[in-house]
């Protein structure tokens, strides 16, 4: 993977001040090279995380509902 990135196109990052003088900050690869298996694993993990978030939000909402009805009965 590192060898592939060594031949990948890069871009220079520069800043230009008020006088028009440019200062190089660094370089970055134009596109990161990530193996297909890693991409698939990343998106599978992202889907699991999204499902966990939905389940957790539903669980918290379920916990809040009885509290609201209990408070209305006391008043």
BADO-951684 format. One record per residue: residue number from 0; z, x, y of N, C-alpha, C in turn; residue in three letters. Coordinates in pm, 1 decimal, padded with zeros to 6 digits, always signed. Example, Ala and Ser with C-alpha at 12.3 -4.5 7.8 and 13.67 -1.06 7.14 Angstrom:
% residues 2
<node><i>0</i><n_pz>+00780.0</n_pz><n_px>+01319.0</n_px><n_py>-00569.0</n_py><ca_pz>+00780.0</ca_pz><ca_px>+01230.0</ca_px><ca_py>-00450.0</ca_py><c_pz>+00780.0</c_pz><c_px>+01320.0</c_px><c_py>-00330.0</c_py><aa>ala</aa></node>
<node><i>1</i><n_pz>+00708.0</n_pz><n_px>+01285.0</n_px><n_py>-00225.0</n_py><ca_pz>+00714.0</ca_pz><ca_px>+01367.0</ca_px><ca_py>-00106.0</ca_py><c_pz>+00787.0</c_pz><c_px>+01290.0</c_px><c_py>+00003.0</c_py><aa>ser</aa></node>
***
This chain:
% residues 75
<node><i>0</i><n_pz>+00000.0</n_pz><n_px>+00083.5</n_px><n_py>-00118.8</n_py><ca_pz>+00000.0</ca_pz><ca_px>+00000.0</ca_px><ca_py>+00000.0</ca_py><c_pz>+00000.0</c_pz><c_px>+00088.3</c_px><c_py>+00125.6</c_py><aa>unk</aa></node>
<node><i>1</i><n_pz>+00075.7</n_pz><n_px>+00197.7</n_px><n_py>+00123.4</n_py><ca_pz>+00080.4</ca_pz><ca_px>+00285.9</ca_px><ca_py>+00239.7</ca_py><c_pz>-00054.8</c_pz><c_px>+00351.1</c_px><c_py>+00261.7</c_py><aa>unk</aa></node>
<node><i>2</i><n_pz>-00123.6</n_pz><n_px>+00389.2</n_px><n_py>+00154.2</n_py><ca_pz>-00256.2</ca_pz><ca_px>+00448.9</ca_px><ca_py>+00168.8</ca_py><c_pz>-00354.2</c_pz><c_px>+00350.6</c_px><c_py>+00231.3</c_py><aa>unk</aa></node>
<node><i>3</i><n_pz>-00344.4</n_pz><n_px>+00222.8</n_px><n_py>+00194.2</n_py><ca_pz>-00432.6</ca_pz><ca_px>+00121.6</ca_px><ca_py>+00251.9</ca_py><c_pz>-00405.4</c_pz><c_px>+00104.8</c_px><c_py>+00400.9</c_py><aa>unk</aa></node>
<node><i>4</i><n_pz>-00278.9</n_pz><n_px>+00112.2</n_px><n_py>+00438.7</n_py><ca_pz>-00245.0</ca_pz><ca_px>+00097.7</ca_px><ca_py>+00579.5</ca_py><c_pz>-00287.0</c_pz><c_px>+00219.6</c_px><c_py>+00660.2</c_py><aa>unk</aa></node>
<node><i>5</i><n_pz>-00296.2</n_pz><n_px>+00335.1</n_px><n_py>+00595.8</n_py><ca_pz>-00336.7</ca_pz><ca_px>+00456.6</ca_px><ca_py>+00666.5</ca_py><c_pz>-00480.7</c_pz><c_px>+00448.3</c_px><c_py>+00714.3</c_py><aa>unk</aa></node>
<node><i>6</i><n_pz>-00564.6</n_pz><n_px>+00372.8</n_px><n_py>+00643.8</n_py><ca_pz>-00704.9</ca_pz><ca_px>+00360.7</ca_px><ca_py>+00685.1</ca_py><c_pz>-00732.7</c_pz><c_px>+00229.4</c_px><c_py>+00758.6</c_py><aa>unk</aa></node>
<node><i>7</i><n_pz>-00629.3</n_pz><n_px>+00145.9</n_px><n_py>+00775.0</n_py><ca_pz>-00645.3</ca_pz><ca_px>+00018.0</ca_px><ca_py>+00844.3</ca_py><c_pz>-00659.4</c_pz><c_px>+00041.9</c_px><c_py>+00994.7</c_py><aa>unk</aa></node>
<node><i>8</i><n_pz>-00731.6</n_pz><n_px>-00046.3</n_px><n_py>+01063.2</n_py><ca_pz>-00742.5</ca_pz><ca_px>-00031.5</ca_px><ca_py>+01208.6</ca_py><c_pz>-00606.5</c_pz><c_px>-00047.1</c_px><c_py>+01276.2</c_py><aa>unk</aa></node>
<node><i>9</i><n_pz>-00585.8</n_pz><n_px>+00026.3</n_px><n_py>+01384.0</n_py><ca_pz>-00460.1</ca_pz><ca_px>+00018.7</ca_px><ca_py>+01456.8</ca_py><c_pz>-00487.8</c_pz><c_px>-00015.6</c_px><c_py>+01602.3</c_py><aa>unk</aa></node>
<node><i>10</i><n_pz>-00383.8</n_pz><n_px>-00056.5</n_px><n_py>+01671.9</n_py><ca_pz>-00396.3</ca_pz><ca_px>-00082.1</ca_px><ca_py>+01815.3</ca_py><c_pz>-00287.5</c_pz><c_px>-00003.9</c_px><c_py>+01887.0</c_py><aa>unk</aa></node>
<node><i>11</i><n_pz>-00323.4</n_pz><n_px>+00049.8</n_px><n_py>+02001.3</n_py><ca_pz>-00226.8</ca_pz><ca_px>+00120.7</ca_px><ca_py>+02084.3</ca_py><c_pz>-00160.0</c_pz><c_px>+00021.1</c_px><c_py>+02177.0</c_py><aa>unk</aa></node>
<node><i>12</i><n_pz>-00029.8</n_pz><n_px>+00034.9</n_px><n_py>+02191.9</n_py><ca_pz>+00045.4</ca_pz><ca_px>-00052.0</ca_px><ca_py>+02282.4</ca_py><c_pz>+00075.3</c_pz><c_px>+00029.3</c_px><c_py>+02407.8</c_py><aa>unk</aa></node>
<node><i>13</i><n_pz>+00032.7</n_pz><n_px>-00022.7</n_px><n_py>+02522.5</n_py><ca_pz>+00053.9</ca_pz><ca_px>+00046.7</ca_px><ca_py>+02649.2</ca_py><c_pz>+00110.2</c_pz><c_px>-00050.3</c_px><c_py>+02752.0</c_py><aa>unk</aa></node>
<node><i>14</i><n_pz>+00178.8</n_pz><n_px>+00007.3</n_px><n_py>+02850.2</n_py><ca_pz>+00221.7</ca_pz><ca_px>-00071.4</ca_px><ca_py>+02965.6</ca_py><c_pz>+00153.4</c_pz><c_px>-00012.1</c_px><c_py>+03088.2</c_py><aa>unk</aa></node>
<node><i>15</i><n_pz>+00122.6</n_pz><n_px>-00096.8</n_px><n_py>+03182.5</n_py><ca_pz>+00058.2</ca_pz><ca_px>-00052.4</ca_px><ca_py>+03306.3</ca_py><c_pz>+00148.5</c_pz><c_px>-00093.3</c_px><c_py>+03421.8</c_py><aa>unk</aa></node>
<node><i>16</i><n_pz>+00186.5</n_pz><n_px>+00005.4</n_px><n_py>+03503.1</n_py><ca_pz>+00275.2</ca_pz><ca_px>-00024.7</ca_px><ca_py>+03615.1</ca_py><c_pz>+00194.8</c_pz><c_px>-00071.7</c_px><c_py>+03736.2</c_py><aa>unk</aa></node>
<node><i>17</i><n_pz>+00264.1</n_pz><n_px>-00094.5</n_px><n_py>+03847.8</n_py><ca_pz>+00200.4</ca_pz><ca_px>-00147.7</ca_px><ca_py>+03968.4</ca_py><c_pz>+00090.6</c_pz><c_px>-00056.7</c_px><c_py>+04021.7</c_py><aa>unk</aa></node>
<node><i>18</i><n_pz>+00103.4</n_pz><n_px>+00075.1</n_px><n_py>+04000.9</n_py><ca_pz>+00002.4</ca_pz><ca_px>+00168.6</ca_px><ca_py>+04052.0</ca_py><c_pz>-00116.7</c_pz><c_px>+00182.4</c_px><c_py>+03958.0</c_py><aa>unk</aa></node>
<node><i>19</i><n_pz>-00112.2</n_pz><n_px>+00117.5</n_px><n_py>+03843.4</n_py><ca_pz>-00222.8</ca_pz><ca_px>+00125.2</ca_px><ca_py>+03749.3</ca_py><c_pz>-00208.5</c_pz><c_px>+00237.0</c_px><c_py>+03648.5</c_py><aa>unk</aa></node>
<node><i>20</i><n_pz>-00093.0</n_pz><n_px>+00301.1</n_px><n_py>+03646.1</n_py><ca_pz>-00070.9</ca_pz><ca_px>+00409.9</ca_px><ca_py>+03550.5</ca_py><c_pz>-00028.2</c_pz><c_px>+00350.2</c_px><c_py>+03417.1</c_py><aa>unk</aa></node>
<node><i>21</i><n_pz>-00098.2</n_pz><n_px>+00389.7</n_px><n_py>+03311.4</n_py><ca_pz>-00067.4</ca_pz><ca_px>+00340.4</ca_px><ca_py>+03178.3</ca_py><c_pz>+00023.2</c_pz><c_px>+00435.3</c_px><c_py>+03103.0</c_py><aa>unk</aa></node>
<node><i>22</i><n_pz>+00116.7</n_pz><n_px>+00379.6</n_px><n_py>+03030.0</n_py><ca_pz>+00208.7</ca_pz><ca_px>+00458.3</ca_px><ca_py>+02947.6</ca_py><c_pz>+00200.8</c_pz><c_px>+00405.6</c_px><c_py>+02805.6</c_py><aa>unk</aa></node>
<node><i>23</i><n_pz>+00172.1</n_pz><n_px>+00494.3</n_px><n_py>+02710.6</n_py><ca_pz>+00163.2</ca_pz><ca_px>+00452.5</ca_px><ca_py>+02571.2</ca_py><c_pz>+00303.3</c_pz><c_px>+00431.9</c_px><c_py>+02515.1</c_py><aa>unk</aa></node>
<node><i>24</i><n_pz>+00323.3</n_pz><n_px>+00316.8</n_px><n_py>+02454.7</n_py><ca_pz>+00452.8</ca_pz><ca_px>+00283.9</ca_px><ca_py>+02395.0</ca_py><c_pz>+00451.0</c_pz><c_px>+00313.7</c_px><c_py>+02245.8</c_py><aa>unk</aa></node>
<node><i>25</i><n_pz>+00340.9</n_pz><n_px>+00287.7</n_px><n_py>+02181.4</n_py><ca_pz>+00333.3</ca_pz><ca_px>+00311.4</ca_px><ca_py>+02037.8</ca_py><c_pz>+00205.2</c_pz><c_px>+00255.8</c_px><c_py>+01980.4</c_py><aa>unk</aa></node>
<node><i>26</i><n_pz>+00195.2</n_pz><n_px>+00258.6</n_px><n_py>+01847.7</n_py><ca_pz>+00079.9</ca_pz><ca_px>+00203.8</ca_px><ca_py>+01778.5</ca_py><c_pz>+00128.5</c_pz><c_px>+00111.9</c_px><c_py>+01667.4</c_py><aa>unk</aa></node>
<node><i>27</i><n_pz>+00049.2</n_pz><n_px>+00011.9</n_px><n_py>+01638.8</n_py><ca_pz>+00078.9</ca_pz><ca_px>-00082.1</ca_px><ca_py>+01530.5</ca_py><c_pz>-00048.7</c_pz><c_px>-00108.5</c_px><c_py>+01452.6</c_py><aa>unk</aa></node>
<node><i>28</i><n_pz>-00036.7</n_pz><n_px>-00135.6</n_px><n_py>+01321.9</n_py><ca_pz>-00157.0</ca_pz><ca_px>-00174.4</ca_px><ca_py>+01246.8</ca_py><c_pz>-00205.1</c_pz><c_px>-00310.0</c_px><c_py>+01297.3</c_py><aa>unk</aa></node>
<node><i>29</i><n_pz>-00334.9</n_pz><n_px>-00327.1</n_px><n_py>+01299.3</n_py><ca_pz>-00391.6</ca_pz><ca_px>-00452.2</ca_px><ca_py>+01348.2</ca_py><c_pz>-00351.8</c_pz><c_px>-00568.6</c_px><c_py>+01257.5</c_py><aa>unk</aa></node>
<node><i>30</i><n_pz>-00364.4</n_pz><n_px>-00549.6</n_px><n_py>+01130.0</n_py><ca_pz>-00323.0</ca_pz><ca_px>-00650.7</ca_px><ca_py>+01033.6</ca_py><c_pz>-00241.0</c_pz><c_px>-00582.7</c_px><c_py>+00924.9</c_py><aa>unk</aa></node>
<node><i>31</i><n_pz>-00121.5</n_pz><n_px>-00633.1</n_px><n_py>+00895.4</n_py><ca_pz>-00044.7</ca_pz><ca_px>-00571.5</ca_px><ca_py>+00787.2</ca_py><c_pz>-00111.6</c_pz><c_px>-00599.7</c_px><c_py>+00652.8</c_py><aa>unk</aa></node>
<node><i>32</i><n_pz>-00101.9</n_pz><n_px>-00505.0</n_px><n_py>+00563.9</n_py><ca_pz>-00158.8</ca_pz><ca_px>-00521.5</ca_px><ca_py>+00430.1</ca_py><c_pz>-00044.6</c_pz><c_px>-00552.9</c_px><c_py>+00335.6</c_py><aa>unk</aa></node>
<node><i>33</i><n_pz>-00048.5</n_pz><n_px>-00672.8</n_px><n_py>+00280.7</n_py><ca_pz>+00057.5</ca_pz><ca_px>-00718.0</ca_px><ca_py>+00190.7</ca_py><c_pz>-00009.0</c_pz><c_px>-00760.4</c_px><c_py>+00060.0</c_py><aa>unk</aa></node>
<node><i>34</i><n_pz>+00040.0</n_pz><n_px>-00709.8</n_px><n_py>-00052.6</n_py><ca_pz>-00018.4</ca_pz><ca_px>-00750.1</ca_px><ca_py>-00180.6</ca_py><c_pz>-00009.5</c_pz><c_px>-00901.5</c_px><c_py>-00201.1</c_py><aa>unk</aa></node>
<node><i>35</i><n_pz>-00107.5</n_pz><n_px>-00955.2</n_px><n_py>-00272.1</n_py><ca_pz>-00117.2</ca_pz><ca_px>-01099.6</ca_px><ca_py>-00295.5</ca_py><c_pz>+00009.4</c_pz><c_px>-01154.5</c_px><c_py>-00362.0</c_py><aa>unk</aa></node>
<node><i>36</i><n_pz>+00063.8</n_pz><n_px>-01081.2</n_px><n_py>-00458.9</n_py><ca_pz>+00183.6</ca_pz><ca_px>-01128.2</ca_px><ca_py>-00529.3</ca_py><c_pz>+00301.9</c_pz><c_px>-01141.3</c_px><c_py>-00433.0</c_py><aa>unk</aa></node>
<node><i>37</i><n_pz>+00312.3</n_pz><n_px>-01046.3</n_px><n_py>-00339.6</n_py><ca_pz>+00421.0</ca_pz><ca_px>-01053.2</ca_px><ca_py>-00242.2</ca_py><c_pz>+00405.0</c_pz><c_px>-01173.6</c_px><c_py>-00150.7</c_py><aa>unk</aa></node>
<node><i>38</i><n_pz>+00281.8</n_pz><n_px>-01203.6</n_px><n_py>-00111.5</n_py><ca_pz>+00255.9</ca_pz><ca_px>-01321.8</ca_px><ca_py>-00027.6</ca_py><c_pz>+00294.5</c_pz><c_px>-01449.2</c_px><c_py>-00102.2</c_py><aa>unk</aa></node>
<node><i>39</i><n_pz>+00253.7</n_pz><n_px>-01456.9</n_px><n_py>-00228.3</n_py><ca_pz>+00285.1</ca_pz><ca_px>-01576.2</ca_px><ca_py>-00307.7</ca_py><c_pz>+00436.2</c_pz><c_px>-01592.2</c_px><c_py>-00323.1</c_py><aa>unk</aa></node>
<node><i>40</i><n_pz>+00505.9</n_pz><n_px>-01480.3</n_px><n_py>-00347.6</n_py><ca_pz>+00651.4</ca_pz><ca_px>-01486.2</ca_px><ca_py>-00362.0</ca_py><c_pz>+00717.2</c_pz><c_px>-01525.9</c_px><c_py>-00229.7</c_py><aa>unk</aa></node>
<node><i>41</i><n_pz>+00666.4</n_pz><n_px>-01473.2</n_px><n_py>-00118.6</n_py><ca_pz>+00721.3</ca_pz><ca_px>-01507.5</ca_px><ca_py>+00012.5</ca_py><c_pz>+00708.1</c_pz><c_px>-01656.5</c_px><c_py>+00038.7</c_py><aa>unk</aa></node>
<node><i>42</i><n_pz>+00589.5</n_pz><n_px>-01713.2</n_px><n_py>+00016.1</n_py><ca_pz>+00569.6</ca_pz><ca_px>-01854.8</ca_px><ca_py>+00044.8</ca_py><c_pz>+00644.6</c_pz><c_px>-01943.5</c_px><c_py>-00053.9</c_py><aa>unk</aa></node>
<node><i>43</i><n_pz>+00661.0</n_pz><n_px>-01898.5</n_px><n_py>-00178.0</n_py><ca_pz>+00743.5</ca_pz><ca_px>-01974.8</ca_px><ca_py>-00273.2</ca_py><c_pz>+00888.9</c_pz><c_px>-01977.1</c_px><c_py>-00225.3</c_py><aa>unk</aa></node>
<node><i>44</i><n_pz>+00937.4</n_pz><n_px>-01863.3</n_px><n_py>-00177.8</n_py><ca_pz>+01074.0</ca_pz><ca_px>-01857.8</ca_px><ca_py>-00125.1</ca_py><c_pz>+01087.5</c_pz><c_px>-01942.3</c_px><c_py>-00000.1</c_py><aa>unk</aa></node>
<node><i>45</i><n_pz>+00985.5</n_pz><n_px>-01942.4</n_px><n_py>+00084.0</n_py><ca_pz>+00987.9</ca_pz><ca_px>-02023.4</ca_px><ca_py>+00205.4</ca_py><c_pz>+00992.9</c_pz><c_px>-02172.0</c_px><c_py>+00172.0</c_py><aa>unk</aa></node>
<node><i>46</i><n_pz>+00917.4</n_pz><n_px>-02214.1</n_px><n_py>+00069.7</n_py><ca_pz>+00922.7</ca_pz><ca_px>-02355.0</ca_px><ca_py>+00027.6</ca_py><c_pz>+01061.6</c_pz><c_px>-02391.3</c_px><c_py>-00024.6</c_py><aa>unk</aa></node>
<node><i>47</i><n_pz>+01123.7</n_pz><n_px>-02300.2</n_px><n_py>-00101.2</n_py><ca_pz>+01259.6</ca_pz><ca_px>-02325.3</ca_px><ca_py>-00151.4</ca_py><c_pz>+01359.4</c_pz><c_px>-02334.9</c_px><c_py>-00036.8</c_py><aa>unk</aa></node>
<node><i>48</i><n_pz>+01343.6</n_pz><n_px>-02248.2</n_px><n_py>+00062.8</n_py><ca_pz>+01431.5</ca_pz><ca_px>-02251.9</ca_px><ca_py>+00178.8</ca_py><c_pz>+01415.8</c_pz><c_px>-02383.3</c_px><c_py>+00255.7</c_py><aa>unk</aa></node>
<node><i>49</i><n_pz>+01292.4</n_pz><n_px>-02427.8</n_px><n_py>+00272.9</n_py><ca_pz>+01267.9</ca_pz><ca_px>-02554.0</ca_px><ca_py>+00342.9</ca_py><c_pz>+01328.8</c_pz><c_px>-02671.2</c_px><c_py>+00265.9</c_py><aa>unk</aa></node>
<node><i>50</i><n_pz>+01316.2</n_pz><n_px>-02669.8</n_px><n_py>+00133.1</n_py><ca_pz>+01374.9</ca_pz><ca_px>-02776.9</ca_px><ca_py>+00052.0</ca_py><c_pz>+01526.5</c_pz><c_px>-02773.1</c_px><c_py>+00060.8</c_py><aa>unk</aa></node>
<node><i>51</i><n_pz>+01586.3</n_pz><n_px>-02653.1</n_px><n_py>+00057.4</n_py><ca_pz>+01730.9</ca_pz><ca_px>-02639.4</ca_px><ca_py>+00072.2</ca_py><c_pz>+01776.2</c_pz><c_px>-02697.1</c_px><c_py>+00206.5</c_py><aa>unk</aa></node>
<node><i>52</i><n_pz>+01700.6</n_pz><n_px>-02667.2</n_px><n_py>+00312.4</n_py><ca_pz>+01735.8</ca_pz><ca_px>-02717.7</ca_px><ca_py>+00444.7</ca_py><c_pz>+01733.7</c_pz><c_px>-02870.6</c_px><c_py>+00446.9</c_py><aa>unk</aa></node>
<node><i>53</i><n_pz>+01630.3</n_pz><n_px>-02929.7</n_px><n_py>+00389.5</n_py><ca_pz>+01621.8</ca_pz><ca_px>-03077.1</ca_px><ca_py>+00385.4</ca_py><c_pz>+01736.6</c_pz><c_px>-03136.0</c_px><c_py>+00304.8</c_py><aa>unk</aa></node>
<node><i>54</i><n_pz>+01768.5</n_pz><n_px>-03073.7</n_px><n_py>+00189.8</n_py><ca_pz>+01880.1</ca_pz><ca_px>-03121.8</ca_px><ca_py>+00108.0</ca_py><c_pz>+02012.6</c_pz><c_px>-03109.7</c_px><c_py>+00183.2</c_py><aa>unk</aa></node>
<node><i>55</i><n_pz>+02031.7</n_pz><n_px>-02997.6</n_px><n_py>+00252.5</n_py><ca_pz>+02156.4</ca_pz><ca_px>-02976.2</ca_px><ca_py>+00326.9</ca_py><c_pz>+02167.5</c_pz><c_px>-03075.6</c_px><c_py>+00442.6</c_py><aa>unk</aa></node>
<node><i>56</i><n_pz>+02057.3</n_pz><n_px>-03099.5</n_px><n_py>+00513.5</n_py><ca_pz>+02059.5</ca_pz><ca_px>-03195.7</ca_px><ca_py>+00624.0</ca_py><c_pz>+02091.4</c_pz><c_px>-03336.3</c_px><c_py>+00572.5</c_py><aa>unk</aa></node>
<node><i>57</i><n_pz>+02034.3</n_pz><n_px>-03373.5</n_px><n_py>+00458.4</n_py><ca_pz>+02062.2</ca_pz><ca_px>-03505.2</ca_px><ca_py>+00399.8</ca_py><c_pz>+02208.8</c_pz><c_px>-03514.7</c_px><c_py>+00356.1</c_py><aa>unk</aa></node>
<node><i>58</i><n_pz>+02261.4</n_pz><n_px>-03407.9</n_px><n_py>+00300.1</n_py><ca_pz>+02400.4</ca_pz><ca_px>-03405.1</ca_px><ca_py>+00256.5</ca_py><c_pz>+02494.9</c_pz><c_px>-03420.1</c_px><c_py>+00375.8</c_py><aa>unk</aa></node>
<node><i>59</i><n_pz>+02468.0</n_pz><n_px>-03346.6</n_px><n_py>+00482.7</n_py><ca_pz>+02552.7</ca_pz><ca_px>-03354.9</ca_px><ca_py>+00602.7</ca_py><c_pz>+02543.5</c_pz><c_px>-03493.8</c_px><c_py>+00664.4</c_py><aa>unk</aa></node>
<node><i>60</i><n_pz>+02424.0</n_pz><n_px>-03549.8</n_px><n_py>+00666.4</n_py><ca_pz>+02406.6</ca_pz><ca_px>-03685.5</ca_px><ca_py>+00719.2</ca_py><c_pz>+02485.9</c_pz><c_px>-03785.5</c_px><c_py>+00635.6</c_py><aa>unk</aa></node>
<node><i>61</i><n_pz>+02486.6</n_pz><n_px>-03766.3</n_px><n_py>+00504.3</n_py><ca_pz>+02561.6</ca_pz><ca_px>-03855.1</ca_px><ca_py>+00416.0</ca_py><c_pz>+02712.1</c_pz><c_px>-03843.2</c_px><c_py>+00444.2</c_py><aa>unk</aa></node>
<node><i>62</i><n_pz>+02759.8</n_pz><n_px>-03723.2</n_px><n_py>+00473.3</n_py><ca_pz>+02902.1</ca_pz><ca_px>-03704.6</ca_px><ca_py>+00503.8</ca_py><c_pz>+02939.9</c_pz><c_px>-03770.9</c_px><c_py>+00636.2</c_py><aa>unk</aa></node>
<node><i>63</i><n_pz>+02849.2</n_pz><n_px>-03772.6</n_px><n_py>+00731.0</n_py><ca_pz>+02877.3</ca_pz><ca_px>-03829.8</ca_px><ca_py>+00863.1</ca_py><c_pz>+02881.3</c_pz><c_px>-03982.0</c_px><c_py>+00860.0</c_py><aa>unk</aa></node>
<node><i>64</i><n_pz>+02803.4</n_pz><n_px>-04043.9</n_px><n_py>+00775.8</n_py><ca_pz>+02793.8</ca_pz><ca_px>-04190.6</ca_px><ca_py>+00774.3</ca_py><c_pz>+02925.7</c_pz><c_px>-04260.6</c_px><c_py>+00744.0</c_py><aa>unk</aa></node>
<node><i>65</i><n_pz>+03000.6</n_pz><n_px>-04221.3</n_px><n_py>+00641.3</n_py><ca_pz>+03129.2</ca_pz><ca_px>-04289.5</ca_px><ca_py>+00616.5</ca_py><c_pz>+03227.0</c_pz><c_px>-04272.4</c_px><c_py>+00731.9</c_py><aa>unk</aa></node>
<node><i>66</i><n_pz>+03225.6</n_pz><n_px>-04159.5</n_px><n_py>+00798.0</n_py><ca_pz>+03315.6</ca_pz><ca_px>-04136.2</ca_px><ca_py>+00910.2</ca_py><c_pz>+03285.1</c_pz><c_px>-04232.9</c_px><c_py>+01023.9</c_py><aa>unk</aa></node>
<node><i>67</i><n_pz>+03159.0</n_pz><n_px>-04259.6</n_px><n_py>+01049.4</n_py><ca_pz>+03122.3</ca_pz><ca_px>-04352.5</ca_px><ca_py>+01156.3</ca_py><c_pz>+03168.5</c_pz><c_px>-04494.0</c_px><c_py>+01122.9</c_py><aa>unk</aa></node>
<node><i>68</i><n_pz>+03153.0</n_pz><n_px>-04536.3</n_px><n_py>+00997.8</n_py><ca_pz>+03194.4</ca_pz><ca_px>-04672.0</ca_px><ca_py>+00960.8</ca_py><c_pz>+03346.9</c_pz><c_px>-04682.3</c_px><c_py>+00959.0</c_py><aa>unk</aa></node>
<node><i>69</i><n_pz>+03417.1</n_pz><n_px>-04576.1</n_px><n_py>+00922.2</n_py><ca_pz>+03563.8</ca_pz><ca_px>-04577.2</ca_px><ca_py>+00924.2</ca_py><c_pz>+03615.6</c_pz><c_px>-04591.3</c_px><c_py>+01066.4</c_py><aa>unk</aa></node>
<node><i>70</i><n_pz>+03552.9</n_pz><n_px>-04525.4</n_px><n_py>+01160.1</n_py><ca_pz>+03597.2</ca_pz><ca_px>-04531.8</ca_px><ca_py>+01299.2</ca_py><c_pz>+03574.8</c_pz><c_px>-04670.3</c_px><c_py>+01359.6</c_py><aa>unk</aa></node>
<node><i>71</i><n_pz>+03465.8</n_pz><n_px>-04734.8</n_px><n_py>+01321.9</n_py><ca_pz>+03437.8</ca_pz><ca_px>-04867.4</ca_px><ca_py>+01377.0</ca_py><c_pz>+03536.6</c_pz><c_px>-04970.7</c_px><c_py>+01320.5</c_py><aa>unk</aa></node>
<node><i>72</i><n_pz>+03587.3</n_pz><n_px>-04951.6</n_px><n_py>+01198.8</n_py><ca_pz>+03682.6</ca_pz><ca_px>-05044.4</ca_px><ca_py>+01139.3</ca_py><c_pz>+03819.0</c_pz><c_px>-05033.0</c_px><c_py>+01205.3</c_py><aa>unk</aa></node>
<node><i>73</i><n_pz>+03855.7</n_pz><n_px>-04911.5</n_px><n_py>+01252.4</n_py><ca_pz>+03985.0</ca_pz><ca_px>-04890.6</ca_px><ca_py>+01314.7</ca_py><c_pz>+03993.5</c_pz><c_px>-04953.6</c_px><c_py>+01452.7</c_py><aa>unk</aa></node>
<node><i>74</i><n_pz>+03882.2</n_pz><n_px>-04968.8</n_px><n_py>+01522.5</n_py><ca_pz>+03883.2</ca_pz><ca_px>-05019.0</ca_px><ca_py>+01659.5</ca_py><c_pz>+03901.4</c_pz><c_px>-05165.9</c_px><c_py>+01665.0</c_py><aa>unk</aa></node>
***
